[in-house]
Amino acid sequence: MAICYQSPIKPISITPSTNLSTPRTLRCNLSFPSKTLTTEPEPVFTSVKSFAPATVANLGPGFDFLGCAVDGVGDYVTLRIDPQVHPGEISISDISGVGNSAKKLSKNPLWNCAGIAAIEVMKMLGIRSVGLSLSLEKGLPLGSGLGSSAASAAAAAVAVNEIFGGKLGVSELVLAGLESEAKVSGYHADNIAPAIMGGFVLIRSYDPLEFIQLKFPMEKELFFVLVNPEFEAPTKKMRAVLPSEIGMSHHVWNCSQAGALVASVLQGDLRGLGKALSSDKIVEPRRAPLIPGMEGVKRAAIDAGAFGCTISGAGPTAVAVTDHEERGKEIGEKMVEAFLQEGNLKASAMIKRLDRVGARVVSSIPR
């Protein structure tokens, strides 16, 4: 268990769980301003490069409280000590990557998800003596439903923390990323928590923030079939179609499916996971009609042997699960065909494993 109280007076206390086979609960009290360290740390690196993975949020019935990280695709941040930047501030020097990221994303750190998260970590650390320059490399397209903003925020938060010696724990990094998410796409942690922590994460509470890491068995194989059509689904637009009220029967159904999904993750039961993943009766029915061909894509995935299929996050990416990579390729082909036939959309498929690590530093230059 890790507990962080964001008090302006007392430093945080982190005590990692010693039993890695059990779910890990992390709690953060959000009642106080962001400042956790009383002494400004010295930088231990002149430059670090970090990576944060894509994420699949909601997982069907787990709207805003379940998510997982996906291996092999994500965003990179390169951060360096820059004497040209005013002490205590951060500058975004470059944005590159897939799609139209460089054109659509602002280099103003106050309006960029990586910049916002970096600033929050600097506040937590009390950085006032050095300036930082940040370069963002987008591996995830914008508005894809794969946690693009969370990946940038997670990579930036980890990079700033590591360049000053890794003083902050997971809870504080999630808080910094959540501040970014709140300004960019909404106050929800089901992307940012798994992007930083890896694996499956359950958001137990938002006030105070509490999240539980769910351990998927190491000996089990899990493959995600991610099919991304050439169609942008902005998170704010996709949230606007959600119902303000739901009936009791749908509430009971979705709660039971979310519980079954969590149990399936802990047991490594992919058939149960897929069945629950496909069973949302509240969010998916409202969003699927906005994604051309989505209903046909889901049918095609199940018919091709997927254990389950749903919308990844706010969409438009469709995600299916299987236990075999080659079968995943076949499922992906059928889903791509369905997007073209049913929705007149070109699409591409990726077969990816569960990312069990989360955001991490991939290279560094000592000071």
N, C-alpha and C positions, 0 to 999 in steps of 0.2 A: 504494500500500500504506500502511496506517496501523497503527502498532504502539503498544500501550499496556501498560506494565508498572505495575501498581498497587502501587508501592513506597511505603512511608511516608516515604522519604527523597528519592527523585528524582522530579521532575515527569515527566509523560508526554511523549512525542514523537510528533507527528502529521505525516506527510508524505503529502498526498493524491497519488493517481495523476495523472499528467499526460496519460495516454492514455485518454480516456473511452470509446473503442470496445472496450477490452479489459476482461475481468472484473476487479473490484477486490477484493483480499483484505485483510481486516482481522483482526488477531490481538490477543488480550488475555491476558496472563498473570494467572491468578486466584490466585496463591499468596500474595498479600499482602493486608492489610486495605485497606478502601476509603478512600483519601485520596490525592488527586493534586496538589493545589495547596498550596504552603507559605505563601502570602499571601492573606488573605481579600479577595475582590474587592468593590468598592463597587457597589451597585445603580445601573443606568443608566436604569431605568424604574420608575415607581411602580406600573404595572399592565401586564400583557400578556395577550392572549387567544390561545390556540394550538388547533390542530386536528390530529388524528391519524386516518388512514383505517382502514377495515375491512381485514381481511386474510383470505386463503384459505390455510390451512396444509395441509401434506401433499401436496396436488395429486396424490392417488392413491397412487403407490408411494413418495413421498418422506416417509414418516412421520418426523416430528420433525426433518427436515433440509431441507425445501423449503417455501417459502411466497412469497406475493406480496401486494402492496397493491392495493386496489380504490378507484377514485376516486368522490367524490361522496357518501359516507356514512361516518360516523365519530363520534368524541367531541370535545367542546370543553372546555377548561379555562381559566378566568379566574383569574389569580393577581395579588395585589396586596400591596404592603408594608403591614403592619397594625401600628400602634403598640400595639394592644390585645393582640397575641399576644406571648408571652414571646420575647425574642431567641434566635435559633437554633432556634426551633420552628415548626411549621406547624399551622394549624387548617383543618378543612374546614367552611366556613360553609353550603354549600348543595349539594344534589344534586337534579337534575331530569332530565326526558327521557322517552324512550319506555318503554312497559310499566310494570312495577312497580319500576323502578330505585330510585326515591326511598325506597320502603318496605324494600327488601331489602338495600340497600348501607349499610354502617356509615359514620358520620361520624368515627369514630375513625381517624386517619391510620395507625395501626399495623395496622388491619384492613381497609384500603381500598387497592385496587391503585394508584390515583392518589397516595394519601398515602404509600405505601411507596416508590414511585419518586421522589417529590419529596424525601423524607427522604434517600434515597441520594445524590441529586444535591447536596443541601445538605451532606452529609458530605464528598463529593468536593471541593466548593468550600471547605469549612471555614467555613461561614456560622455566625457566633456573635453578630453585632451587631444583626441585624434579625429580626423575626418575619414570617411570611407567612400570608395567608388565601387559601384555594383554593375555587373554586366549580366543580363538575363538571356538565356537561350531556351526558347520555347520548343519542347518536344511534343506538346499537346495543343491541338487546335482550340481556338476560342469557341465557347458555346457548344462543346461536344458532349457534355454529360460525363466527362471523365475526370472532373476535379481540376480543371486547368488553373483556376485562380488559387486553389489550395496548394497545388504543387509548387507554384511560384512562391507563395507565402512560406511554405514549409522549408523549401530550399534556402530562402533568404534568412529565415529565423535561425536555422542550424548553422549557416555560414557565419553570421555575426557572433553567435554564441561561441563557436569554435575558435574564431580568430582571437578571442579573448580568454581562451583556456577552458571553455566548456563549463562555465560556472553555474548555468541554469539547468534545471531538470526538465523532464518531459512535460510536466504540468504547465510550467511557465511558457515553454515553447508553443504549446497548444493554445494558451491564452493569447500569445502574440499573434499567432496565425488566425485565431478567431476574431480578433480585432480587425484584421484585414478582411476576412470574409464578411463581417458585419457591414463594412463600408462598401464592399463590391457586389455581393450577391445575397446577403442576408445572414442573420445570426443563427447559424447552424454549424455544428462541429462534426457532422458525419463524413465530411471529406477531409478536413484539416487534421482531425485526430488520427485516422489511419495513415494519412500521408506522412505524419511525423513518427508514429509508433510502429507502423507496419501491421500486417495481419488483419483480423477482424476486430472492430471496436464497437461497443454498445455505449451510447450516450445515455446515462441513467437519469441525469438531471441537468438543467441549465441554470438554475438558481437555488443553491450554488452549482457550479459546473462540476459534474462527476461523470467519469467514464470508466468503463471496464474493458480490458483487453481480453478477447476470447481466443483461447489457444486451439487452433485447428491441429489435429494430430500430425506429427512430423512424418509418420510412415505412410500417410494417405496422399494420393495424387489428386490435385484439383486444377482443372484448366478452365479459364474463362475464354469464351468466344466473343470477341468484341467487334461488332460490325457498325462502322461509322458511315452514315450516308452524307452526301454533299448537301447538307441542310443545316442551318444554324438555329438552335433553340435556346434563346437567352433565358437564363434562370428566372429572372424577374417576370418575364412573360409567361413562363410555364407555371410559376407559382400563382399567377393571377387567376388561373382557371380553376383552382382548387375550391372545393365547397367550404363555406364558412361553418356549416353544421352537418353532422352525419347522424344517421339513424343508429339506434341501439344494436340492431342485428349486425350491421356492418362493423360497428365498433367491436363487438364480441368476436366476430369472425377474424378481423385483422389482428386483434390481440392474440388470439389463439395461433394464428399463422406465424406471427413474429416470435412467439414462444417456441413454436416448433422449429423455426429457423435457427434460433440460438441453440436449442438442444442438438440439432443436426450438425451445427458447426463444431460443438464440443465433442460430439461422438464421431465426427468424420463421416457422417451418413450423407453421401451426396444425393442419393435419391430423395431422401427427406428434405434436404436443403433445396433441391430443385423444385420439388412440389410446393414448398412454402414460398419460394421465390416467385412462382408463377401465380400466386393466389390473391394478390392485392385486389380489394374491391372498392377502394376509396380513391387513391391517387391515379393509378394507371388507367382506369376507365376514363378519366377526364383528360389525361395527357395524350394517350395513344391516338385519338382522332386528329390531333394537331401535328402528328408525325406521319407524313404520307406513307402508307404501306405497312405501318407498324403491326397491325393486327395480323396481316398475312405473314409477316416476318416471324412473328411468334409461333404461328402454326407451323411454318416451315422448319423452324428449329426443333420443335417437339417431334414432328414427323420424321426428322432426320436422326433422331436418337438423343437429343439433348435431354437432360434430367429436368431442366426448367429454363425459362426465358422471361425477361422483363426489360423495362427501360432502365438504362444506367443513369442514375441521378435524375436531372431534369430532361435528359435526352439531348439530341436524337439518337445517340448510340444505343443499340440493342445489345444486351448481354445474355449469353446462355452459358450453362455449366455442364461439364462432362468430366470423365475420369481418364480420358485417353486422348493424346495429342492428335493422332491421325484421324480419329473420329471427329475431333474438334475442327479439323480442316474441312472435312466433308460437311459438317454442320454449317460452318462459315460460308462455304460456297452456296449452299441452299438459301441461306439468309440473304446473301448478296443478290442472288437471282430474284428473290421475293421482293426486295426493295425496288429493283428495276421493274419487275412485272406489275407489282401491286401499287407502287408509289411513284413510278417513273423517276426514281432517284438512283444515281450511280453511288456505289458504296464500296468500301474496302474492309477486309476482315483481318483481325490479328488473333493469334492464339497465345495466351499468356498464362503463366503460373501466378499463384498467390505470392505477393511480396511480403516476407516475414520480417524484414529489417526496418523499412521506413526510410525517412530522410537521413542522409549520411554524407560525410565528407569523402570525396573521391581522390583529391590530391591537395597538397599544401606546400608552402615554402616557409621554412622556419625564419624567424626574425634574426 
